[in-house]
Amino acid sequence: MYQQMIFVNLAVNDLDASKKFFTELGYSINPQFSDETAASVVISDTIFAMLLTRQKYAEFTKKEIVDATKSSEVLLALSAESREKVDELVEKAVAAGGSVTGETQDHGFMYGRAFDDLDGHTWEVVWMDPAAVEG
């Protein structure tokens, strides 16, 4: 059965530093789709973050490339299997040089936190009680 995938393309200032950041979160880099201008971060079987140097990113758009530390371009949200896994990923991000952003959201059935990566892209990490999803 076909599973749709997503490739999130992000402009980064220092490709090596960004690769290190994401591997410290526990993700791997797929060398088949990586070179000196891009790195393919494998988040899951169907989710990939393509880290592109600003020069490489510019090849795909005629629009101005924003500075994500000053402007919001996108909010990226990842699910987590538990509250503890939400905290674990955010703590890894901070230890790797990222920063916590926003307030912890705790609605009982849903729990989330967010961090900014080295380039200011905001990643939300959210757990939702499976019983609440089932209705």
N, C-alpha and C positions, 0 to 999 in steps of 0.2 A: 504494500500500500504506500502511495506517495505521501511524504511528509514535507510540507512547505517549510522552508528555512528562511531565516532572516540574517542579512549581512549588514550590520550597522557600521557605516564608514565615519571615522572620526579623524579630524586633523590634529596632529600632535606636533609639539615643538622639538622634542628630543625622542626619537624613535627608540633608541636603546634604553633610555630611562623608563619609557612607557612599557616596553616589553618586560623589563625587570619588575615594574609595579604589578602588572597583571599576572606574571608567573608567581609573585609572592602572594597573590590572592588564591593561588591553587590552580590557575588555568594554564593550559599549554599553548605553545605557539606551533602552528602547522607550517613547517618549513616549505612545503610544496607551494604555498601561496604567499610566501614571504621573500623579501629581498632587502636591499639597502634603502628602499623607499617605502616599504609596506611590511606589516606584520599581521598575520591572521591569528587572532586570539580565539581559541576554541573554548566557548563557554558551556556548550552542550552539543549533542548530536545535531541540533537544528538551529543553534544560535552562535553567531560569530561576530566579533568586533574586528573590523579592518582598521588598523591603526596606520594612517598615511601621513607622511611628511607633508607639511603645508604645500610644498611645491607639487607633490604628487596629487594631493587633494584638488589643487587648482586646475589640474588637467580634466576634471570631471564636472566643473561648474564655471559659469561666467559670473556668478554672484560673488560678492565680497565674503571672505571667510571670516567668521566672527572670532573674537577672542572670548572663549567660553568662561574666562575668569571675570569678564565684565558684562557679558550679554548671555542670555539664556537662548540656546538654540534648540534644545530638546531635553526632555527628562526621560531617562532610560530606567525601566523598572524590571527587576528580576524577582522571580518567586523564590521562596526558601521553604524547606520542608518543616521548619520549626522556628519558634521564637529564638531558641538558642543559636540556630544557624544564621538568623538575621544578625544577631549580635556578633557572632564569630566572623562573618564576612566584613562587617563594618570595622571591627577591631583590627583585622588583617589589613584593610585598606589604610587605616590610620598609621599602623606600624610601618607600612610600605611608603609613607609620605603623603597620603591623601588626607583629607580633612572632613570631619563631620559637618554636615550642613542641615539646617532645619531642625525641627523638634521631633523627638520620638513620638510616633502615633500609636497609641494603644487603645483600641476600641473593644477589647475583650476577645471578640471573634477574629480580629485582624490586628496585626502588629507590624509596624514598619519603621525603618530608619533610613537615612540617606547619607551618602558621602560624595565628595568631589574628588575626581582623580587628579593626576598631576597637571592636567591641562584645563581643569575647571569643569569638565563634563560631569553632570550630576547623575549619580546612579542611586536609585531607590531599591531597597531590598524589603520585600513584603512577605509575611506569612499570613495565611488565612485558614481558619479552622475548617477542615474538610466538611464537617457537619453543616456549617453555615453555607457552604457552596452548594451542597446537595439540596438545601431548602427544607 
